[in-house]
Amino acid sequence: MRLKVDQAADALYLALTEGPVSHSEEVAPGMVVDSDEQGYLVGIEVL
């Protein structure tokens, strides 16, 4: 697990795995979840 903070974009990204992202979905205003080809959660972005 890895946490990235982008102060210029005012965003936080929590990478749960190192795998490639194949799909992103905004699940709430300012919150995007990334998943792989199998539908497993890869990361979460909070704006």
HELIX and SHEET records of a PDB file:
SHEET    1   A 5 ARG A   2  ASP A   6  0                                        
SHEET    2   A 5 ALA A  11  ALA A  15 -1                                        
SHEET    3   A 5 LEU A  41  VAL A  46 -1                                        
SHEET    4   A 5 MET A  31  SER A  35 -1                                        
SHEET    5   A 5 HIS A  23  ALA A  28 -1                                        
END                                                                             
